[in-house]
Amino acid sequence: MLRCLFFITIAVLACSCAKPPHQELNATEYTVGRAYAMQASEFAPTEYKAARLALEDARKSMQKANYGAARESLEFSLKHARRSIVLTEETKTRRIEAAAQRLRDEEEARQAAILQGWDEEENTFQAQTPTPPPTPKPVPKPKPKITPATSYTVGEKETLWTISAQSKVYNDGLLWPLLYQANRDQIKDPRQIFPGQSLNIRRDMTQKDLDEARQKAKESDIFPVSTKAPPKQ
């Protein structure tokens, strides 16, 4: 019984091997053709060449009815055809990424060159443009020279102190005793002067005269120093 089963199995295997592998051939031819269309001969030449040669061997084996050898060649061809497709896709992806990176680098270099060109043009323009001369500082106008008066007409609400404090008189209120001394003929009381009076202004004073006049003004209670009116401008 066992011997019968053994011979039956051998017969089945023999029949299966005797059947031409047309389905495997079609699948392999499709895969090899797809690899060719994807340019595997350029991107994965070793794998593609192995798949193509194995396919040719399978066809020759089928012509000789050597279907077992044909199946082995078809399996080998299909394996390498698939491998060539994978390698082709990976290589194309790397090349696309490299090309994109190269374009980015070129664009960055172009932008840098443009910016550098602008900087050079600006520097050239600045170098060619002469520096304008410095703007001269305005010369301050000299203050009008005050000519010392030799006489003075008394105005409303003026005193010997306020008159003496004026710049055209003595520019110092403490020198009012000089006015009083120079006009004793018309001033009886230093507190009483009247609008319209014409006062003589002494100009031949020495430093001693000035010091004595200031001392008298400080000691006098006619125009107390703490309550002196501000000089008239």
PANUMI-23087 format. One record per residue: residue number from 0; y, x, z of N, C-alpha, C in turn. Coordinates in nm, 2 decimals. Example, Ala and Ser with C-alpha at 12.3 -4.5 7.8 and 13.67 -1.06 7.14 Angstrom:
// residues 2
pos/ny/nx/nz/cay/cax/caz/cy/cx/cz
0/-0.57/1.32/0.78/-0.45/1.23/0.78/-0.33/1.32/0.78
1/-0.22/1.28/0.71/-0.11/1.37/0.71/0.00/1.29/0.79
// end
This chain:
// residues 233
pos/ny/nx/nz/cay/cax/caz/cy/cx/cz
0/-0.12/0.08/0.00/0.00/0.00/0.00/0.13/0.09/0.00
1/0.13/0.19/0.08/0.24/0.28/0.09/0.26/0.35/-0.04
2/0.15/0.39/-0.10/0.16/0.46/-0.23/0.23/0.37/-0.33
3/0.20/0.24/-0.33/0.25/0.15/-0.42/0.40/0.14/-0.40
4/0.45/0.13/-0.28/0.59/0.12/-0.25/0.66/0.24/-0.30
5/0.60/0.36/-0.28/0.66/0.48/-0.32/0.68/0.49/-0.47
6/0.58/0.45/-0.54/0.59/0.45/-0.69/0.70/0.35/-0.74
7/0.70/0.23/-0.67/0.80/0.13/-0.71/0.94/0.19/-0.69
8/0.97/0.25/-0.58/1.10/0.31/-0.55/1.14/0.41/-0.65
9/1.04/0.50/-0.69/1.07/0.60/-0.79/1.10/0.54/-0.92
10/1.03/0.43/-0.95/1.06/0.36/-1.08/1.20/0.30/-1.08
11/1.24/0.24/-0.97/1.37/0.18/-0.96/1.48/0.28/-0.98
12/1.46/0.40/-0.91/1.56/0.50/-0.92/1.56/0.56/-1.06
13/1.45/0.57/-1.12/1.45/0.62/-1.26/1.52/0.52/-1.35
14/1.50/0.39/-1.33/1.57/0.29/-1.41/1.72/0.30/-1.40
15/1.76/0.32/-1.27/1.90/0.32/-1.24/1.96/0.44/-1.31
16/1.89/0.56/-1.30/1.94/0.68/-1.36/1.94/0.66/-1.51
17/1.85/0.59/-1.56/1.84/0.57/-1.71/1.95/0.48/-1.76
18/2.02/0.41/-1.67/2.12/0.32/-1.72/2.25/0.40/-1.75
19/2.32/0.39/-1.86/2.44/0.47/-1.89/2.55/0.43/-1.79
20/2.63/0.52/-1.73/2.73/0.49/-1.64/2.87/0.46/-1.71
21/2.86/0.35/-1.78/2.98/0.31/-1.85/3.10/0.27/-1.76
22/3.07/0.20/-1.65/3.17/0.16/-1.56/3.24/0.28/-1.49
23/3.16/0.38/-1.45/3.22/0.50/-1.40/3.30/0.58/-1.50
24/3.25/0.58/-1.63/3.32/0.65/-1.73/3.46/0.58/-1.76
25/3.46/0.45/-1.76/3.59/0.38/-1.78/3.69/0.41/-1.67
26/3.64/0.41/-1.54/3.73/0.44/-1.43/3.78/0.58/-1.43
27/3.70/0.67/-1.47/3.74/0.81/-1.48/3.84/0.83/-1.59
28/3.81/0.77/-1.71/3.90/0.79/-1.82/4.04/0.73/-1.79
29/4.04/0.62/-1.71/4.17/0.56/-1.68/4.25/0.65/-1.58
30/4.18/0.71/-1.48/4.25/0.79/-1.39/4.29/0.92/-1.45
31/4.21/0.98/-1.54/4.26/1.10/-1.61/4.37/1.07/-1.70
32/4.37/0.95/-1.77/4.48/0.91/-1.85/4.61/0.89/-1.77
33/4.59/0.84/-1.66/4.71/0.82/-1.57/4.77/0.95/-1.53
34/4.68/1.04/-1.49/4.73/1.18/-1.46/4.80/1.24/-1.57
35/4.75/1.22/-1.69/4.82/1.28/-1.81/4.96/1.22/-1.83
36/4.97/1.09/-1.81/5.09/1.02/-1.83/5.20/1.06/-1.72
37/5.15/1.10/-1.61/5.24/1.15/-1.50/5.27/1.29/-1.52
38/5.23/1.36/-1.63/5.25/1.50/-1.65/5.18/1.59/-1.55
39/5.06/1.55/-1.52/4.99/1.64/-1.42/4.95/1.77/-1.49
40/4.95/1.77/-1.62/4.92/1.90/-1.69/5.03/2.00/-1.66
41/5.15/1.95/-1.63/5.26/2.04/-1.60/5.28/2.07/-1.45
42/5.26/1.96/-1.37/5.29/1.97/-1.22/5.16/2.01/-1.14
43/5.04/1.98/-1.19/4.92/2.02/-1.13/4.82/2.06/-1.23
44/4.85/2.17/-1.30/4.76/2.21/-1.42/4.62/2.24/-1.38
45/4.59/2.30/-1.27/4.46/2.35/-1.24/4.37/2.22/-1.21
46/4.42/2.13/-1.13/4.34/2.01/-1.10/4.32/1.92/-1.22
47/4.42/1.91/-1.30/4.41/1.83/-1.42/4.32/1.89/-1.52
48/4.32/2.02/-1.54/4.23/2.08/-1.64/4.08/2.06/-1.59
49/4.06/2.08/-1.46/3.92/2.06/-1.41/3.87/1.92/-1.44
50/3.96/1.82/-1.41/3.92/1.68/-1.44/3.90/1.65/-1.58
51/3.98/1.71/-1.67/3.96/1.68/-1.82/3.83/1.75/-1.87
52/3.81/1.87/-1.83/3.68/1.94/-1.87/3.56/1.87/-1.82
53/3.56/1.82/-1.69/3.45/1.75/-1.64/3.42/1.62/-1.71
54/3.53/1.55/-1.75/3.52/1.43/-1.83/3.45/1.46/-1.97
55/3.49/1.56/-2.03/3.43/1.60/-2.16/3.28/1.63/-2.14
56/3.25/1.70/-2.03/3.11/1.73/-2.00/3.03/1.60/-1.98
57/3.09/1.50/-1.91/3.02/1.37/-1.89/3.00/1.30/-2.02
58/3.09/1.30/-2.11/3.07/1.24/-2.24/2.96/1.30/-2.32
59/2.95/1.44/-2.31/2.85/1.51/-2.38/2.71/1.47/-2.32
60/2.71/1.46/-2.19/2.58/1.43/-2.12/2.53/1.29/-2.16
61/2.63/1.20/-2.17/2.59/1.06/-2.20/2.54/1.06/-2.35
62/2.60/1.14/-2.43/2.55/1.14/-2.57/2.40/1.19/-2.58
63/2.37/1.28/-2.48/2.23/1.33/-2.48/2.14/1.24/-2.39
64/2.20/1.13/-2.34/2.12/1.04/-2.25/2.09/1.10/-2.12
65/2.16/1.21/-2.08/2.14/1.27/-1.95/2.24/1.21/-1.86
66/2.20/1.09/-1.81/2.30/1.01/-1.74/2.32/1.06/-1.59
67/2.22/1.12/-1.54/2.24/1.18/-1.40/2.34/1.29/-1.40
68/2.34/1.38/-1.50/2.44/1.48/-1.51/2.57/1.42/-1.55
69/2.57/1.31/-1.63/2.70/1.25/-1.66/2.77/1.19/-1.54
70/2.69/1.13/-1.45/2.74/1.08/-1.33/2.81/1.19/-1.24
71/2.74/1.30/-1.23/2.79/1.41/-1.15/2.92/1.46/-1.21
72/2.93/1.47/-1.34/3.05/1.52/-1.40/3.16/1.42/-1.38
73/3.13/1.29/-1.39/3.23/1.18/-1.38/3.29/1.18/-1.23
74/3.20/1.20/-1.13/3.25/1.21/-0.99/3.34/1.33/-0.97
75/3.30/1.44/-1.03/3.38/1.56/-1.02/3.52/1.54/-1.09
76/3.51/1.48/-1.21/3.64/1.46/-1.29/3.73/1.36/-1.21
77/3.67/1.25/-1.16/3.75/1.15/-1.09/3.82/1.21/-0.97
78/3.74/1.29/-0.89/3.80/1.36/-0.77/3.92/1.45/-0.81
79/3.91/1.53/-0.91/4.02/1.62/-0.94/4.13/1.55/-1.01
80/4.10/1.44/-1.08/4.21/1.36/-1.15/4.30/1.30/-1.04
81/4.23/1.24/-0.94/4.31/1.18/-0.83/4.39/1.29/-0.75
82/4.33/1.40/-0.73/4.40/1.51/-0.67/4.52/1.56/-0.75
83/4.50/1.56/-0.88/4.62/1.61/-0.97/4.73/1.51/-0.96
84/4.70/1.38/-0.95/4.80/1.27/-0.93/4.88/1.29/-0.80
85/4.81/1.32/-0.69/4.88/1.34/-0.56/4.97/1.46/-0.57
86/4.92/1.57/-0.62/5.00/1.69/-0.63/5.12/1.67/-0.72
87/5.10/1.60/-0.83/5.21/1.57/-0.92/5.32/1.49/-0.85
88/5.28/1.39/-0.78/5.39/1.31/-0.71/5.46/1.40/-0.60
89/5.38/1.48/-0.53/5.45/1.57/-0.43/5.54/1.67/-0.50
90/5.50/1.73/-0.61/5.58/1.83/-0.67/5.71/1.76/-0.73
91/5.69/1.64/-0.79/5.81/1.57/-0.84/5.91/1.54/-0.73
92/5.86/1.49/-0.62/5.94/1.46/-0.50/6.02/1.58/-0.46
93/5.95/1.70/-0.45/6.02/1.82/-0.40/6.13/1.86/-0.51
94/6.10/1.84/-0.63/6.19/1.88/-0.74/6.32/1.79/-0.73
95/6.29/1.66/-0.71/6.40/1.57/-0.70/6.49/1.60/-0.59
96/6.43/1.63/-0.47/6.51/1.66/-0.35/6.58/1.79/-0.37
97/6.52/1.89/-0.44/6.59/2.02/-0.46/6.70/2.00/-0.56
98/6.68/1.91/-0.66/6.79/1.88/-0.76/6.91/1.81/-0.69
99/6.87/1.72/-0.60/6.98/1.65/-0.53/7.06/1.74/-0.43
100/6.98/1.83/-0.37/7.05/1.93/-0.28/7.14/2.02/-0.36
101/7.09/2.06/-0.48/7.17/2.15/-0.57/7.30/2.08/-0.61
102/7.29/1.95/-0.64/7.41/1.87/-0.68/7.51/1.87/-0.56
103/7.45/1.84/-0.44/7.54/1.84/-0.33/7.61/1.97/-0.31
104/7.53/2.08/-0.32/7.59/2.21/-0.30/7.70/2.24/-0.41
105/7.67/2.20/-0.53/7.77/2.22/-0.64/7.90/2.14/-0.61
106/7.88/2.02/-0.56/8.00/1.93/-0.54/8.08/1.99/-0.42
107/8.01/2.04/-0.32/8.08/2.10/-0.21/8.16/2.23/-0.25
108/8.09/2.31/-0.34/8.16/2.43/-0.39/8.28/2.39/-0.48
109/8.26/2.28/-0.56/8.37/2.24/-0.64/8.49/2.19/-0.56
110/8.46/2.11/-0.45/8.57/2.07/-0.36/8.64/2.18/-0.29
111/8.56/2.28/-0.25/8.61/2.40/-0.18/8.70/2.48/-0.28
112/8.66/2.49/-0.41/8.74/2.56/-0.51/8.87/2.49/-0.53
113/8.87/2.35/-0.53/8.99/2.27/-0.55/9.09/2.30/-0.44
114/9.03/2.29/-0.31/9.12/2.31/-0.20/9.18/2.45/-0.20
115/9.09/2.55/-0.23/9.14/2.69/-0.24/9.25/2.70/-0.34
116/9.23/2.63/-0.46/9.33/2.64/-0.56/9.46/2.58/-0.51
117/9.45/2.47/-0.44/9.58/2.41/-0.39/9.65/2.51/-0.29
118/9.57/2.57/-0.20/9.63/2.67/-0.11/9.69/2.78/-0.18
119/9.62/2.83/-0.29/9.68/2.94/-0.36/9.81/2.90/-0.43
120/9.81/2.78/-0.49/9.93/2.73/-0.56/10.04/2.72/-0.46
121/10.01/2.67/-0.34/10.12/2.65/-0.24/10.17/2.78/-0.19
122/10.08/2.88/-0.17/10.12/3.01/-0.13/10.21/3.08/-0.24
123/10.17/3.06/-0.36/10.25/3.12/-0.47/10.38/3.05/-0.48
124/10.39/2.92/-0.46/10.51/2.85/-0.47/10.60/2.90/-0.35
125/10.55/2.91/-0.24/10.63/2.96/-0.12/10.67/3.10/-0.14
126/10.59/3.19/-0.21/10.63/3.32/-0.23/10.74/3.33/-0.33
127/10.74/3.24/-0.43/10.84/3.25/-0.53/10.97/3.18/-0.49
128/10.96/3.09/-0.39/11.09/3.02/-0.35/11.16/3.11/-0.26
129/11.29/3.15/-0.29/11.36/3.24/-0.20/11.40/3.16/-0.07
130/11.40/3.24/0.03/11.44/3.18/0.16/11.59/3.16/0.16
131/11.63/3.04/0.19/11.77/3.01/0.19/11.84/3.09/0.30
132/11.96/3.13/0.28/12.04/3.20/0.38/12.06/3.12/0.50
133/12.06/3.18/0.62/12.08/3.10/0.74/12.22/3.03/0.74
134/12.22/2.91/0.79/12.34/2.83/0.79/12.43/2.89/0.90
135/12.55/2.93/0.86/12.64/2.99/0.96/12.68/2.89/1.07
136/12.68/2.94/1.19/12.72/2.86/1.30/12.87/2.82/1.29
137/12.90/2.70/1.32/13.04/2.66/1.31/13.12/2.74/1.41
138/13.23/2.79/1.37/13.32/2.86/1.45/13.41/2.76/1.53
139/13.40/2.77/1.66/13.48/2.67/1.74/13.63/2.69/1.72
140/13.69/2.58/1.70/13.84/2.59/1.68/13.90/2.64/1.81
141/13.99/2.73/1.79/14.06/2.78/1.91/14.15/2.67/1.98
142/14.14/2.67/2.11/14.22/2.57/2.18/14.37/2.60/2.16
143/14.44/2.49/2.14/14.58/2.51/2.12/14.65/2.58/2.24
144/14.72/2.68/2.20/14.79/2.76/2.31/14.90/2.68/2.37
145/14.89/2.68/2.50/15.00/2.60/2.58/15.12/2.69/2.60
146/15.23/2.65/2.55/15.35/2.73/2.57/15.41/2.69/2.71
147/15.42/2.78/2.80/15.48/2.74/2.93/15.62/2.68/2.91
148/15.64/2.57/2.98/15.77/2.51/2.97/15.87/2.57/3.07
149/15.99/2.57/3.03/16.10/2.62/3.12/16.18/2.51/3.19
150/16.15/2.38/3.15/16.21/2.27/3.21/16.11/2.15/3.20
151/16.13/2.05/3.29/16.04/1.94/3.29/16.11/1.82/3.33
152/16.09/1.70/3.26/16.15/1.58/3.29/16.06/1.49/3.38
153/16.10/1.45/3.49/16.02/1.38/3.58/15.98/1.24/3.53
154/15.85/1.20/3.54/15.81/1.07/3.50/15.79/0.98/3.62
155/15.74/0.86/3.59/15.71/0.76/3.69/15.60/0.81/3.78
156/15.62/0.79/3.91/15.53/0.82/4.02/15.48/0.96/4.03
157/15.56/1.05/3.98/15.53/1.19/3.98/15.58/1.26/4.11
158/15.52/1.36/4.15/15.56/1.44/4.27/15.57/1.59/4.23
159/15.63/1.67/4.31/15.64/1.81/4.28/15.49/1.87/4.27
160/15.40/1.81/4.36/15.26/1.86/4.35/15.20/1.83/4.21
161/15.21/1.71/4.17/15.15/1.67/4.04/15.21/1.74/3.92
162/15.34/1.76/3.93/15.41/1.84/3.82/15.37/1.98/3.82
163/15.36/2.05/3.94/15.32/2.19/3.95/15.17/2.21/3.90
164/15.09/2.10/3.92/14.95/2.11/3.88/14.93/2.11/3.73
165/15.03/2.06/3.65/15.01/2.05/3.51/15.00/2.19/3.45
166/14.91/2.20/3.34/14.89/2.33/3.27/15.01/2.39/3.21
167/15.10/2.31/3.16/15.22/2.36/3.10/15.33/2.40/3.20
168/15.30/2.37/3.33/15.39/2.41/3.44/15.33/2.53/3.51
169/15.26/2.51/3.62/15.19/2.62/3.69/15.04/2.61/3.70
170/14.99/2.50/3.66/14.84/2.47/3.66/14.79/2.49/3.80
171/14.87/2.47/3.90/14.83/2.48/4.04/14.92/2.40/4.13
172/14.87/2.30/4.19/14.95/2.21/4.27/15.01/2.28/4.39
173/14.95/2.39/4.44/15.00/2.46/4.56/15.12/2.54/4.53
174/15.16/2.55/4.40/15.29/2.62/4.37/15.41/2.53/4.36
175/15.40/2.41/4.42/15.51/2.32/4.41/15.64/2.38/4.49
176/15.62/2.47/4.59/15.74/2.52/4.65/15.83/2.60/4.55
177/15.77/2.65/4.45/15.85/2.72/4.35/15.95/2.63/4.28
178/15.89/2.51/4.24/15.98/2.41/4.18/16.09/2.36/4.28
179/16.06/2.35/4.40/16.16/2.30/4.50/16.27/2.41/4.51
180/16.23/2.54/4.52/16.33/2.64/4.54/16.42/2.66/4.41
181/16.36/2.64/4.29/16.43/2.65/4.17/16.53/2.53/4.14
182/16.51/2.42/4.22/16.59/2.30/4.19/16.65/2.25/4.32
183/16.69/2.34/4.41/16.75/2.30/4.54/16.89/2.23/4.52
184/16.95/2.26/4.40/17.08/2.20/4.38/17.07/2.05/4.36
185/16.95/2.00/4.32/16.94/1.86/4.29/16.82/1.79/4.37
186/16.75/1.87/4.45/16.64/1.82/4.53/16.67/1.85/4.67
187/16.70/1.74/4.75/16.73/1.76/4.89/16.60/1.75/4.97
188/16.52/1.66/4.93/16.39/1.64/5.00/16.28/1.65/4.90
189/16.18/1.74/4.92/16.07/1.76/4.83/15.99/1.63/4.80
190/16.00/1.53/4.89/15.93/1.41/4.87/16.00/1.32/4.78
191/16.13/1.34/4.75/16.21/1.25/4.68/16.26/1.31/4.55
192/16.19/1.28/4.44/16.24/1.31/4.31/16.23/1.18/4.23
193/16.31/1.18/4.12/16.33/1.05/4.05/16.30/1.06/3.90
194/16.25/0.96/3.85/16.22/0.96/3.70/16.35/0.99/3.62
195/16.34/1.08/3.53/16.45/1.12/3.45/16.51/1.25/3.49
196/16.48/1.30/3.61/16.54/1.43/3.65/16.48/1.54/3.57
197/16.57/1.63/3.53/16.52/1.75/3.46/16.51/1.87/3.55
198/16.39/1.92/3.57/16.37/2.03/3.66/16.36/2.16/3.59
199/16.41/2.26/3.65/16.40/2.40/3.60/16.26/2.45/3.65
200/16.20/2.53/3.56/16.07/2.59/3.59/16.09/2.74/3.59
201/16.07/2.80/3.71/16.09/2.94/3.72/15.97/3.01/3.66
202/16.00/3.12/3.58/15.90/3.20/3.52/15.90/3.35/3.56
203/15.99/3.39/3.64/16.00/3.53/3.67/15.93/3.56/3.81
204/15.82/3.49/3.84/15.76/3.51/3.97/15.67/3.64/3.97
205/15.67/3.70/4.09/15.57/3.81/4.11/15.45/3.75/4.18
206/15.35/3.84/4.19/15.23/3.79/4.26/15.26/3.76/4.41
207/15.35/3.83/4.46/15.39/3.81/4.60/15.46/3.67/4.61
208/15.54/3.63/4.51/15.60/3.50/4.51/15.50/3.39/4.51
209/15.39/3.41/4.42/15.29/3.31/4.41/15.21/3.30/4.54
210/15.18/3.41/4.60/15.10/3.40/4.73/15.18/3.33/4.84
211/15.31/3.37/4.85/15.40/3.31/4.95/15.41/3.16/4.93
212/15.42/3.12/4.80/15.44/2.97/4.77/15.31/2.90/4.81
213/15.20/2.95/4.78/15.07/2.88/4.81/15.06/2.87/4.97
214/15.10/2.98/5.04/15.09/2.98/5.18/15.18/2.87/5.24
215/15.30/2.86/5.19/15.39/2.76/5.24/15.34/2.62/5.21
216/15.27/2.60/5.09/15.22/2.47/5.06/15.11/2.43/5.16
217/15.02/2.53/5.19/14.91/2.50/5.28/14.96/2.47/5.42
218/15.07/2.54/5.46/15.12/2.52/5.60/15.21/2.39/5.61
219/15.26/2.34/5.50/15.35/2.23/5.50/15.27/2.10/5.51
220/15.34/2.00/5.58/15.27/1.87/5.59/15.34/1.77/5.49
221/15.42/1.82/5.40/15.48/1.74/5.30/15.38/1.68/5.20
222/15.29/1.77/5.15/15.18/1.73/5.06/15.06/1.79/5.12
223/15.00/1.72/5.22/14.88/1.77/5.29/14.77/1.81/5.19
224/14.71/1.92/5.20/14.61/1.97/5.11/14.50/1.87/5.09
225/14.45/1.81/5.20/14.34/1.72/5.20/14.37/1.59/5.12
226/14.49/1.56/5.10/14.53/1.43/5.04/14.60/1.46/4.91
227/14.60/1.58/4.85/14.67/1.60/4.73/14.62/1.52/4.62
228/14.71/1.47/4.54/14.67/1.39/4.42/14.61/1.49/4.31
229/14.52/1.45/4.23/14.46/1.53/4.13/14.57/1.57/4.03
230/14.55/1.69/3.97/14.65/1.74/3.87/14.67/1.64/3.75
231/14.78/1.62/3.70/14.81/1.53/3.58/14.77/1.61/3.46
232/14.69/1.55/3.37/14.65/1.61/3.25/14.75/1.58/3.14
// end
